[in-house]
Amino acid sequence: GADAQGRRGFRLGCTVQGPAGPVRLDLAVQAEPTLRVVGERLSDGGETLLSTALRDPGRSAVQAAWYTAGAVPVTRAPFPDDRLGTALLPLRVAGTTDGELRVLAAAEQVVVALRSAFVCDPQPRRMRATVPVGEGRLTSSCDNLAEVLYRTRSQCAQRHARLVASAHTGCAGEVTGLTAELLGDGTVQARTERGPGYSTPLGRLGDGELRYLAFALVLQAGPHVLVVDPAAEVPSAMQSLTLLADGLDRSLDTRQTGELLALAASICAAGHMRLLATVTEATAAAARGAGGVTVVDLAP
């Protein structure tokens, strides 16, 4: 509920494993009446490396303090309340003491992990129309799925064949191919081939089929076709991507959800991709004990 000043918010956090060890980031976010980060804590080994707090609600800044372990054990300064303080540390910390180097290493580890994430929420109503030709990188809503298929269908025959096989499994009726054609007005339309001489525009697929196909494409195509900012600090062979899906099983039937989870487990086993998703209780129950899948109960 709201406090006396009508403010509402929420708390969230994560732990990132890496060269700096397990680093924990906790946030307190005010959602109403304005969106702002009102508290932040970066820590490793139980020691606080950065903390911020909103001292004056009338100012668009929080008071930040970070660990230095030098002549002055802690440095304090105002940070903007519309930015993640952890991401600002490299601009403020010189790295002249062991403490500052520790802070920078922890901050870099967390920021690289957060940047290496793709929020995927396919919106079927936005996926049905033809789309103009662009750079061919898939958006979070997957509204340009046809354009991405147009770009990728000839780049890797094996990957495309696997996507067609997934489409055949998750869509009603036979699917023998996925094509995308450039129309006279400069837009692209995707189609599912249904056998010799027969095809169906992607726009005629059901909501569940479109969401299933979008997730299958994201899992199999990888980060090079997604609107993400690659972590240049990490060698390409060591980079990983976290796929975030709130309501993964929305509009999907049991078979489609099971196939997606099995596909994700297979892809993620290579170590370059992770899937973090929320699902219904029924899907969670069915997924318990499945290989490569960990179920965490978020019920209070």
Disulfide bonds with the S-S distance in Angstrom:
none
